[in-house]
Structure formats: structure tokens, C-alpha cells
Amino acid sequence: MRKFGVFAATTFIAILLSGLYGIIHDQVTYTISPEYFTKLKCQKFGIDPAKLGGYRRSVALVGFLASWWMGIFIGIMLGLTGLIFRHHKIMRKVIMNGIKVTLFTTILFGFAGYLWGRFYLVPKGVDGWLPENIVDKDHFIIVGSIHNFSYLGGIAGIFLAIIYMVRRRFFVRRKISTGALP
């Protein structure tokens, strides 16, 4: 029963952390390209910045709405994987480390998205998915690349976290069988 509690808490925490990540992520990327939000994301989410007190608040809302759902997948996948541990305390500890792996991977992918956008997409030129009347096209493209790579990072992070957790399970099993753990 305690393991189910850890599973449920994992999903809840992952949703909150994903939403918080989205808020911070979008505040940073808004700084790089305000137009990405003023001419694309706010319209996509049906958010009127005038009603929310400005673009920074609107961007925070967009960030949460665009990312909280990723926490559902992270929480469920890591929570289910955590069930391979016999004790809920070990399960909780390893899952929290798995969440850290996922977060770190997502951040790294986001940075890779910046590099890809800046040094590949901008020089190559991208037109197909850009709204009309963009003033700073280069930064718009970079932010789009960061966002796309961040989602890929979340997915890759889930898989890396699962690999970490499974490997950790076999490490714990070896420690128990040799008597190194109580």
C-alpha cells in the first residue's frame, strides 16, 4: 500500500515540477524571443495578456499549460518502474533520482536546441512554420528549436531515468544477496 502512495506522490510531484519547469523555461525563452509568445504561443493557448496583467504573467501561464501534462507521463513511467523495488523507501529515493535524471536531460536537450537553432537552423533558414510579420526571425527560430528539443529531452530523460532505475534495482539486489544491505 505504501508503494502505491509513493507512485501517486511521484505523479503529483512530477506534474508540479513539470509545470514549474515550463514556467521557468518560458520566462527564459521569452527573454530570447518575446515574439515567439506574442505572435504564436499566447494565441495558440487563447491567452490575452491584457487580461492577465502583461506578457510575463501570460508567458508563465503558457509555460505551465504547455508542460504540466509531461509530468503525467514522467510520473506514471517512473512510478511504475519504481514498483520493481521491494521497499517503498528505496523506491522513493530511486524515483527522486530518476526525476533528477529526467530534469537534467531535459535541460541539456534544451541547450542543444539552442545550439541547433543558432548554428544550424538560423543559417539554413526556416520559413514553413513562422507566423507573418516576425521582426526578429533568428531569435524566433532559436526559441522554437529550444522548445522542440526540450520536449525531446523530456522523453529521452524518461528513458534514461528508467535505465538508471532498473540498473539501480540490480545493484540493490546484489547488495542484499551479499549481505551488504540490512
N, C-alpha and C positions, 0 to 999 in steps of 0.2 A: 504494500500500500504506500509506503514511503517513497518507493521508486516512482510510482505514479505522480506523487506530489512534486518530485524533482522534475519529472517530464513536463508537467503542467507549468511549473515555475520557469523552466527553461524556455518554453514557448512564449510566455508572458514577457520575460526579460528580453528575449531576442526581438520581440515586436517593439518594445520600448527603445532598445538600443538601436535598432534599425531606423526607427523614426528619428531619434536623436542624431544619428549619423547623417541622415538625409537633411536635417535642418542645418547642421554644421557644414556639410558638403555643399549645399546650395548657397549658403552665405559666402563661402569661399569662391565658388564659381560665379556668383553674381558680381563679385568684385572684378573678376576677369572679364566677364561679358554681361553687363546689365541687359543688353538687347535679347539675349537668349531667353530671359524671363519676361521682359516687357513685350516682346514680339512673338513669343512662342508658348512658353510654359504657363503663364498666367491665363492666356486664352484657352489653352488645352484643358486646364483644370477648371475653367469658368470662374476664375477669381478676379474680382475687381479691387485693385489696390486702394482706390479711393475709399472703399467701404471698410478696409482693414487698417487704415491709418498709414499707408505708404507701402513702398515696394519691399523694404526689408521684412516687414511682417508677412507680406504676401509670399515672399520667397521662402520664409520659414515654413509657412503652411504648405506650399508646394513641395518643399523638401520632405516634410513628414508624410504627406499624401503619396508621394512618389516612391517612398521606401519602406513604410511600415509593414507592408504586405510581404516583403522579402523576409522579415523576421518570422513570419509564419512558417515558411519553408526551412529556414535555418533552425528554428526551434523544434519543429517536428523531426527533421532529419537527424539533428544531433541528439534530441531526446530519445528517439527510437534506437539510435546507435548506442546511447548510454545504457540501455537496458541490458547490454551484454555484461555489465558489471554486476557482481553479486551483491555488493553493499551500496546502499544509497549515498553514503558519504564519499566513497571513491567515485561513484557515478557523477555526483555533483561537481566534484573537483575537476574531473577529466572533461566534463562538458564545458565548464567555465574556461578551461584552457582551449577547448575546441572553438568556443566563441571568440577567444582572443586570436586564434589562428585565422578564423574567418575574417575578422575585422582587419587584421594586419594585411592579409592577402587582398582584401578589397581596397585598402589604401594604396598598396603597391600597384595594383592594376589601374587605379585612378591616376596615379603619377605616370604610369606607362601610357595611359590615354592622353595625358598632356603632351608627352614627348611625341607620340604618334601623330597627334593633331598638329603640333607645332612644326615638326620636322618632316612629316610626310604629307598629310592632308592639305595643309596650307600651301606648300609649294606646288603640289599637284593640282590643286583647285577642285572644289566641290560645289556643285550648283543644285543638284536634284532636290534636296530636302530643305533648302533655305527659303525662308519667307522673303517676300519682296521688301524693298526699301531698307535693307540692312546697311548701316553706316560702317560698322567695324566687322566686316565679314571674317577676317582672320581669327579674331578672338571668339566669335560666334562658333566657328568650326572647331576651335580648340575645346571649348566648353562642351559642345556636342560629343566630341571624342572622349572627353573625361567622363561624361555621364554614361556613355555606352560601355566603356571599359570598366567602370565601377560596377555595373550590373554583372558583367562577365566575371569580375573579381569576386563578387558575392557568391556566384555559382561555383567558381573554382575553389573559393575558400571553404565552402561546404564540403566539397570532395576531399580537400586536403585535411580538413578537420576530422572527417570520418576516417581517413587513413591513419591519422595520428591516434585517434581513439582506439581503433582496432589494434594497432601496434602496441599501444599502452596496455590494452587488455591482456595481450600475450605476455608482456613484460610483467604485469601483476601476477598472472598465473604462474610464471616461472618463479617469482619471488615467494609465492605461497607454497609451491611444491618443494622448494629448497628450505623452507622454514625461516626465510629472511623476514617475512612479514608475520605479524601476530594473527 
